[in-house]
């Protein structure tokens, strides 16, 4: 089994936009996230697509769990106006000593400062390509689909991802 990975909501949405859900299902990954993240996915079609993935969800359903999260939140530096769901996956990544997959620039920055390995949506495409689960052509098409759907990512980042494909 490949290293355990943690995603936040924007990665799940990017996976859907890139149409790489089948490759992700075939990958030998364990995917962990939190209920605070899955609660952010509200569109029915997105929920339906993700339901086919093997996702282990750490549920926040008690006062003690929220108290623990807020104590963690108080200990993290710098805060950078992260949401509770951002802090929840950062905490999970730290607790499990695994990489965090997120496209959120603020979360990526805080995660790196706190010693967490971080990757984004494009990094996931590159990994699936290197694992032979996406051909070079499929990976390029996925990146181009994301480029149309997600204009927040800099053009240079897209170019670097295309250059990294096998």
C-alpha positions in Angstrom: 0.0 0.0 0.0 1.2 3.5 -0.9 1.9 6.0 1.8 -1.2 7.2 3.5 -2.4 10.6 2.2 -4.8 13.2 3.4 -6.8 15.5 1.2 -8.8 18.6 1.7 -12.0 19.5 -0.1 -10.4 21.4 -2.9 -8.3 18.3 -3.8 -11.5 16.2 -4.0 -13.1 18.8 -6.2 -10.1 19.1 -8.4 -10.0 15.3 -8.8 -13.6 15.5 -10.1 -12.8 18.4 -12.4 -9.8 16.6 -13.8 -11.8 13.4 -14.3 -9.1 11.2 -12.7 -11.4 9.5 -10.1 -11.0 6.1 -11.9 -7.2 6.3 -11.6 -7.4 7.4 -8.0 -9.7 4.4 -7.3 -7.1 2.1 -8.8 -4.2 3.6 -6.9 -3.1 1.6 -3.9 -3.6 4.6 -1.5 -5.3 5.0 1.9 -7.1 8.3 1.9 -7.9 10.0 5.2 -9.7 13.2 5.8 -12.0 14.7 8.4 -15.8 15.2 8.6 -15.1 19.0 8.6 -13.7 18.6 5.1 -16.4 16.2 3.7 -19.0 18.6 5.1 -17.7 21.2 2.6 -18.6 19.0 -0.3 -22.2 20.0 -0.8 -23.0 19.3 -4.5 -24.8 16.0 -4.9 -22.9 15.0 -8.0 -19.6 15.6 -6.3 -20.7 13.5 -3.3 -21.8 10.7 -5.6 -18.5 10.6 -7.4 -16.5 10.5 -4.2 -18.6 7.8 -2.7 -16.8 5.3 -4.8 -13.4 6.1 -3.1 -12.2 4.3 0.0 -12.0 7.3 2.3 -11.5 7.0 6.1 -13.1 9.9 7.8 -12.1 11.1 11.2 -15.4 12.4 12.6 -15.7 15.5 14.8 -18.8 14.7 16.8 -17.9 15.4 20.4 -17.1 18.5 22.5 -13.8 16.8 23.5 -12.7 16.4 19.8 -13.5 20.1 19.1 -11.6 21.1 22.3 -8.6 19.1 21.2 -8.8 20.8 17.7 -9.0 24.3 19.2 -6.1 23.5 21.5 -4.1 22.4 18.5 -5.2 25.5 16.6 -3.9 27.7 19.4 -0.5 26.0 19.2 0.0 26.3 15.5 2.2 29.2 14.2 1.5 31.1 12.0 -2.4 31.0 11.9 -2.9 32.8 8.5 -6.7 32.7 8.9 -7.1 29.0 8.3 -10.5 27.4 8.7 -11.4 24.8 11.2 -11.4 22.2 8.4 -7.9 23.3 7.4 -6.7 22.9 10.9 -8.4 19.5 11.2 -6.5 18.0 8.2 -3.2 19.7 9.3 -3.7 18.1 12.7 -4.5 14.7 11.2 -1.4 14.9 8.9 0.8 15.8 11.9 -0.7 13.1 14.2 -0.3 10.4 11.5 3.1 11.7 10.1 1.8 11.6 6.5 1.8 14.0 3.6 -1.0 16.5 3.3 -2.6 17.1 -0.2 -4.1 20.6 -0.5 -4.2 23.3 -3.1 -4.8 26.0 -0.5 -1.7 28.2 -0.5 -2.2 29.4 3.1 -2.6 25.9 4.4 0.4 24.7 2.3 2.6 27.4 3.9 1.5 26.7 7.5 1.9 22.9 6.9 5.4 23.3 5.6 6.4 25.6 8.5 5.1 22.9 10.9 7.1 20.2 9.2 4.4 18.5 7.1 5.2 17.3 3.6 2.7 19.0 1.2 1.5 18.2 -2.3 -1.3 19.7 -4.5 -3.7 18.5 -7.2 -1.0 18.6 -9.9 1.3 16.6 -7.7 -1.3 13.9 -7.5 -1.6 13.8 -11.3 2.2 13.4 -11.6 2.2 10.6 -9.0 -0.6 8.8 -10.8 1.3 9.2 -14.1 4.5 7.8 -12.6 2.6 4.9 -11.1 1.3 4.0 -14.6 -2.3 4.7 -13.6 -2.5 7.7 -16.0 -0.8 7.7 -19.4 1.2 10.9 -20.3 -1.7 11.9 -22.6 -4.3 11.3 -19.9 -2.3 13.2 -17.4 -1.9 16.2 -19.8 -5.6 16.2 -20.5 -6.3 16.1 -16.8 -4.0 19.1 -16.2 -5.6 21.0 -19.0 -9.1 20.4 -17.7 -8.0 21.7 -14.3 -6.4 24.7 -15.9 -9.8 25.6 -17.4 -11.6 24.9 -14.1 -9.1 26.4 -11.6 -7.7 29.7 -12.7 -6.2 30.4 -9.2 -3.2 28.2 -10.0 -0.4 30.2 -11.7 0.4 29.4 -15.3 4.0 28.6 -14.4 2.8 25.8 -12.0 0.8 24.2 -14.8 3.8 24.3 -17.1 6.1 22.7 -14.5 3.5 19.9 -14.0 3.3 19.3 -17.7 7.1 19.1 -17.9 7.3 16.6 -15.1 5.1 14.0 -16.9 6.7 10.8 -18.2 
